[in-house]
Amino acid sequence: MSEKSQQARTASVVELARELIRRPSRAGIDDYEPVLGVLEGWLAAHGLPHRRLDGAAGEPVGLLVEIPGGKLGKWWALDACVDTAAFGDETAWSFPPTSGDVVDGWLRGRGAADSKLAAAMFCHLAADLMPHAEVLHGGIAVLLDVDEHTGTFGGARAYLADETAPRPAGVMIGYPGLEEVVVGGRGLWRATLAVHAPSGHSGSARSTVNAISRAAHLVRLLDAAELPGADGASGFPLPPKLSVTAFHGGQGFSVSPGRCELNVDVRTTPAFDAHDAETLIRKAVAELDAELPAPTPSEITPVASWPPFRLEEDEQPAAALLNAAAEAGLAATAKTAGPSNIGNLLAGEGIPATAGFGVPYEGLHGIDERAHLAELPTVYAIYQRAVLNLLQTG
């Protein structure tokens, strides 16, 4: 491709990303129709076959582009979310969260990094591949998810549940970051814990330990719980982690609360899995109820559980992306991430995934989110080379 053509394509990717950023699509807050409309208009204008994916209640959760190759082979998928995190304190931003402008080489606005630029890039990759589909093996799908930041991953779930969609042999997720290819992530086990106590007037002469005090003691027990370190034998480089992430109880001043709830998030590893996490939490709760008994036992309500995952560097699609980066002169390293992501959901379905490689960024999920554009042509070429290598080998 000539330098002029490459510049035109980069400009087109950026322009589509700008249009997406200008349509706010905060998870659980905004209507997704405007951002979906931009994507559908672009895909239709470029002759790309696409269809909507719906959730259980019929709500839109994503768009799916499918390009079948002319030869037998495996299907692969590119995935990027076009819903976003909330804006947070808008007064703390130095520019409007939906600006979508380019200043000093940075694309600015919520979703610039996570992951509207990647969505625009993947749409253009699909458009580049389609004229050559007859010589490719298998096929390529592009999933544009509008139910990712809710944590339910509705677009990915709908894609995997769609019986008409070929099941992918692997997925490359377009989270940003230039120096590393994310090939793994810790899993999670989450639960809500309800702690009880007799309620009454806070000024009563009767001395009781209320639910908030009991819950605070439980937090201390959880904070003191011993977790194993990283297990070198498994090859998984991160240890498990336990966090109390929410605490709710009581109202006003004169009522001694009878119930307090807290949320617990445990990040799991191959050596400390969901069963181990639940066992640890149940032990702490049993210790609380023994030390500070109450008429009603504490309750544990599991909320979510995903397995950890990690690909070896020679496993696909990690190998294709790492090799393409090396051929482009980038010393990108394989990384296992602390946070969980769609890769964990895919791992639970037996589908290998990479969960991050893209342009440099700042402010992801925070204020002044922006993505650096100078590296975009290189990132584009790396994904293009990786996809072609996968589709040309059958």
N, C-alpha and C positions, 0 to 999 in steps of 0.2 A: 504494500500500500504506500502511495506517495505521501510525502510530508503534508501536502495540502489536503489530501483526503483524510489523513489522520487528524489534522486540526479541525476539519469540518465535523468529523464524527465526535471528537471530544466536545466541541461546542454544542452539538446536538444532545449529547448525554447531559451536559450541564444545564441546558435549557429545559429539558424534561424534568430534571431534578428540581430546578427552580420553581416550575409550575406545581410540582407536588408539594414542596415546602410551603407555598403560598396558600394551599388548602389545608387548614388545620385538621388533624386527624388523631387527636389525643384519645387514647384508649378509654372507653367508657364515658367520654365526655362529648365528643363531636360526632356529627353525622358523617359516615364514610362515603356517602354518595358522591360528593364533589371530587375527592381524590381518586375514587374508582372511575369516575367519569373521565378524568384526565387520562388515566391509563388506558381505558377502553377506546377513547378517541385516538390515541397514539397507535395502539395496536391495530385498530381497524384501518387507519390511514396507511399503515405499512404492510397490510395484508397478512397479518399474523393470526392464526386460528387461536381463539381464546374463549373461555367461558367462566362464568361465576361459580364459586363454591358457596354453598349455604350451610348454616349451622342447623342444630336440631330444631330451632324455632322458626326456621326459614329466613333468618337474617343473613346478610352477606358476610362472609368471613374471608374471602379472598378471590383472586383471579388465577386461573391456570392456563398457561400457554403450553401447547404440546406440538412438537415437531418430530414426526416419525422419520427415521432414516429409511433408505431404500434397501438396506440389507439387514439380515437377522443379527441380533446382538442385544446387549443390555441397554436398559434405559438409565439415564442419569438425570439429576435435578439440580437446578440453581434456585436458591430460596432467599428472598429478602422481604422484610416487613415494611409496610407503608403506613401502619398506625404508629403512634409515637408515645413517649412518656409525656406527662403533663408539663406545663410551662414552669411551674413553681412560682416563685416571687417575680412577677413580670417587672416590677420596679427595679430589680437588681440587674436586669439585662441592660447591656449598653446599646442594643439594637432590638427592633421588634422580633419576637420569636417566629413570626411568619414572614420575615423580610424576603428571604430567598434571593438576596443580592450577593454579588461577588466583590469583595474588597481586599486589596493587597494579596490576591491569589487564594483567598478563603471563601468558600461557599458558606453562607451564614443562615442559621435558622434551625428551629426544632426539626429533627429528622435528617439534617444534612449528613450527620455521621451515622445515625441509626434509624433507618437504613435506606432513605429515599434515593441517595446517590447510587447505592448498589442496585436498587430496583431499576433505576433508569439505565444503568450499565447493562444489567442482565437483559432488559428488553432489547437493547441495541445488539447484544450478542446473538440473541435469537433471530433478529432481523438479518444479521450477517450470515448466520448458518443456513437459513431456510433455502436460499437459492442452490445450495450444495447438498441438500438433504438426501438426494438419490444415491450419493456415493458413501453415505455414512451408515454405520452399523447401529442398530437399536434405535435410540431416540433421545431427545433432550426435552425436559419439562422445565418451565419457569414458574415457580409459585410466588405470588405476590400476596402476602398475608396481611389482613387488616384485623386480626385478632391475636396478635402476638404479645403486646405489652399488657394485656389483661392477665397474662400468665396461664390462660387456658389453651393457648396455641390452637385456636379453632380452625384456622386455615390449614395448618399441617394435618390436624386430625381429619378434617373433611377430605383432604387430598388422599390420605392413606385409606380412608373408608370408602372412597369412590371406586366401585367395582369396574367402571369403564376406563379408569386411568391405569396404565401399566405401572407396576410397582417398581420404584427406582432401586438400582443396585447400590446407589450411594448418593449423597446430597452434599453440595457445597453451599454454606450459608454465608451471606455477604456482610457479616459484621465487620467493622473497620479495624485498621491497625496494620502497619506496613512491615514491621520487623519480625512478626511471628505468624505462623499458621497454627491456629488452634485445632488440636487433634483430640482433645479430651476435656472432660470437666467433671467436677465432683457431682454426685447425685444429691438428692435431698429426701428428708422425711420431715413432714410438717404436721403439727397437731395443735388444737386448741385445748387448753386445760381449764377446767372450771373448779374453783375452790369455794367451799361453802362454810358458813358459820351461822349461829343464831343471830337474827337481826333484832333491832330494838332501838331505843332512844340512846343517843350518844351520851346523854347526861345521867343515865340510869346508875343507881348505886350498885347494881349487880355487875361484877367484873367478868368480862368475857373477852376472848380474842376474836376480833372481827375478821371477815373474809379477806380484807386487804392485808392485814397483818399476817394472816396465814399464807397468802399468796406471796408476800414479800419474803417470808421464810423459805418458800419453795424456790423463789428466784435465787436465793443464796445457796440452796442445795444444788441447783442446776449449775450455777457458776463454779461451784467447787467440785463438780463431777470430773472424774479423771477420764480423759480421752487418750487413745493411743497416738503415737507419733506417726510420721510417714512410714509406710512399710516398703522398705527397699526391695524386699524379695518379690513383691508383686509388680515392681516397675512403675507404680503409681506415685508421683512425686509429692503429693500434697497430703496432709493429715486431715482427719475429720474436724468439724467445728460445730459448736452448739451456741445458738444465740436466742435470747428472749427478745422478741421483736415487737410485742404489743402488750399492754397492761390496762385493763378496763375494770372499773368497779366503783360503786358508791355514787351518791348524788347529794349535793347540798352539804349541810353541816350537822344537822341534828339527828340523822339516821345512821346507826351503826350498820354497815352493809352486810347482807347475808350471802352475797355471791360476788366473786371476782374472777375475771377471765384473763388468761394470758396466752399469747401465741409463741410457740417454740419452733425454731427452724434449725434442723440438724443437717449439715452438709456431710454426705456419706462418701465412702471410698470402697474399693473392692475388699479391703480388710476390715471395714467397719460399715456394714450394710444397713438396710432399713430395719431388719430384725434386731440388730444390735442397738440401733438408735431407739427403737420402741422399748426394748428391754431396759435401757438406761433410764428413760423417762419414767417408766412404770416403777422402777426401783426408787427414784427420787420422790414420786408421789406417795408410794407406800410408806416411805420414811417420814414424810410430812404428816400423814394421817396417824402414824404411830406416835410421833413426838407431840403433835398438837391435835388431838382427836376432836372430831366434830360429829354431830348427829348424822350428817349426810356425807358419804365418802366423796372424795374428789373424783372428777370425771375426766377421761381422756378421749378426745374425738379426733382421730386421724383425718387429715385434710388432703394430703397429697404425698406421693412417693414416686421418685424417679431414680433409676439406677445410675451409677457413675459410668463413664465410658472413656476409653482411650484407644486410639488407633496406633498401630505401629507405623513407623515412617515409610515402610514398604507396602502398606495396605492402601488400597484405593478407597476413596479418591484423594487421600492425603498425599500419596506418592506422586500423583499427576500434578498436584498444585505445588508441592515442594520442588519437584524437578523443573517445572516451568519457571518458578521463581529463580532457581539456580541458573537456568539457561539464560535468563534475562539479566543476570549479574547481581541478583539480590541474595544476601546471606540470611534469608529468612529461616528461623529455627522453629522446630515443633514445640508447642506449648500446651500444657494442661491447665485449663482455667479454673479458678476458684468458684465463680458463680456457675449456676446451671443454665442451660439454654435449650433450644429446640433439639440440639444434638442428643440430649438426654432422652427426650421423647422418642426420637428416632432409634436410639440404642435399645430402648425397651421394645421396639418393633423389629429389632434385628437388622437395622439399616445403618451402615457406617456413615459418618458425616464429619466434615470439617466445619468449624464454627467460628470462623473469623480469619479474614485476610482482606485488606483493603487499603484505602488511603490513610495518611495520618489525620488525627482529629483532636479536638479539644471540646470540653463541656458536655460530653455525652451524659444524658439524663440530668445535667446540671444547667447552669446559666451560660449564655453565650455559646451555645453549641455551634460548631463549625467544622468543615472538612477542607483539607488542603488539596488543591487541584493540580499542582505541578506534577504529582506522581500518578495522576489518573490515567494517562496513556500507557504507562508501564503496567499498572494494575490490570487495565483492560486487556492488554496483550497477554499477560500471564494467565488470566482466566480463559481467554480464547484458546491459547495453546493447550492448556490443561483439558478443556472440553474436547478439542479436536483429537488429542491423543487418546482420550477415552472412547470417542466415537469411531475412531479409525482402526481400533484393535479388535473389535467384535466381541 
